[in-house]
Amino acid sequence: MVRSVTVLKTLLVGVIGHVDHGKTALVRALTGIETDRLKEERARGVSIVPGFALLPTERGEIDLVDLPGHERFVRAMVSGATGMRAVLLAVDAQEGIKPQTVEHLEIARLIGVRRGVLALTKSDLASPETIAARSAEIAAAAARAGLEAGPVIATSTVAGTGLPELAAELAGLLTDADSTRDDGFPYLPVDRVFTRAGFGTVVTGTLRRGSLAVGDTVEIAPGGRSAVVRGLQIHGRPVERAEPGRRTAVALRGVGLDEITRGQALTPTELLAPSAWLDVSITAAASAEAALASGTSCRLLFGTTEVEARLRLLDRDSLEPGASTQAQLHLAEPVAVPACEPYVLRLDSPAATIAGGRILDPASRRRRRNDPRVLADLAALAGGKPEQALAVRLGQAGATGALLAELARLAGTAPDRARTMLRGSGAREVGDRFIGGAAFEALQTGILAALAQHHRDSPMEHGIALERLSRSLKLPDTLVGTALRALTAAGMVSQAGTLWRRADFDPARNESEAARRLEQIFRRAGLNPPDESEAVGRDVRRREALTYLVGAGTVIRAVDRVQRRAVLFHREAVVGARARLTEAFPNAATPETGFLAREAGATLGISRKFSIPLLEHLDATGFTRRAGDRRIIVALEPGSGSATSD
């Protein structure tokens, strides 16, 4: 009997709201966990850093993130918010909506959070009329932020009212199976670093995008240092594997306490690349009083990273409140961030959230403004689908293709997943690069055109060498070679030795009278042929004729490697020389019975000028084999077959 395996559903929910509106008390009442753990937090009664608590339900587990509500700690709030999938909004029944309430809702909207639960806190201190008015106010604010939520639940942590209903609403969020994002690779922005006896260096953060297992090798980005995961914990429980969306503690081997800091992240090795330019989708804060101008200096916040940035709009000079487009961010220092990661932009003075969105290209460069192709590509990337990102990059790369790591980085997915998508799309893998199907077809068309042009320009040549063709196309040999082999398999190109030609091209049809006359000269000359320069002179047609004869194998170019000169023999002369050497040295099967070069020259009646290149050619074609100063006829060796023919 096969037992079904139930996969535990999990969800990261941010608890948002104004300072002193009872967020921490609400989390404590729901979970029994005190999230204000710092001495300063307990003394002041406000959250300074995100606090985390586990809420078990019958449907799965919810990680509640108690986010700081005070203006001074909004940056800490953002570090926890960019990983959340839903929110629990807490509003004081007496005070109602406050500035940080609005900003928290705005941040949730900007980073794409669309689900939530609404709680009215301290309801035991308010009248029924006030509760009704506040509930309507909260529902309206949530709707303006694009939040899909159920009814407002009036709660009191003192009286215990509304808590079961609130827990049930939170559990209902788990019905969405797509509660976490798994792109096949782990991404954990580090928010704390410390040491623990027996564990060494430990970092904590919210695990995004994929799972992390004990024994995995990770890279600390940016920086490039590697470490090995020696242990994992989720809410104090040791685990062998952590799934995306969970608050995770990671013990690392191979990195010291001073070699990793908040703001860095754990990622797979070589997946992320530091960059000072980011392409982004951007939405201006709807609550802003004025349009957001291109060139605005601001602070970029994503994960636990914060860096100075300058906004560069590509299709306009300013962005109206609530409007969206694509843009670029130029950073004061490089960051390493995955594609599709949410971010927020803030001003220092006056302190305010001005925009947010998602990373489109995490390793970009300065783009041209108002360029239709750039705008179209970024709009396609904004769709958020990896397949679209791959198609965009392959379209940009053309016949040169793109590296798999580069494609995976832009798609925001693991390289093995990117490879599967690419193969399914018809892209061609050439070495360590991929070429889009359309670009590969265009390359093949270009190769056929280049071959046709070569045949027109040099009708006596039997084809063109790969290296020469690649140079003319300004493309790598490996790429052109792959396309040529594909064309050969399709019957459109043929190969003759090291030369390539169109299958419909027959060089024999172009044999000229000059070629026939030149062949007769070499045939009559036998083993004492004329020098190449003497045979062709400066006559272009005779040069083309000689190229044709060599390509056809009628004339053989033999090379004296020592003297660095070539001698041209007619094919019949070489065949005759082999027969005469076999007859003259019938026992030349061993080094002792082999013949010397001068003996071969005497037998053939030719000088060293001709005998040496001829013998080297016979060696190269496998008829003879050197053994010291002597040569053996291979066909005469014991157990050998017939010698290779020319």
Summary of the structure (lengths in Angstrom):
residues: 646
radius of gyration: 37.7
end to end distance: 69.9
largest distance: 124.4
contacts: 2216
relative contact order: 0.06
helix: 36%
strand: 29%
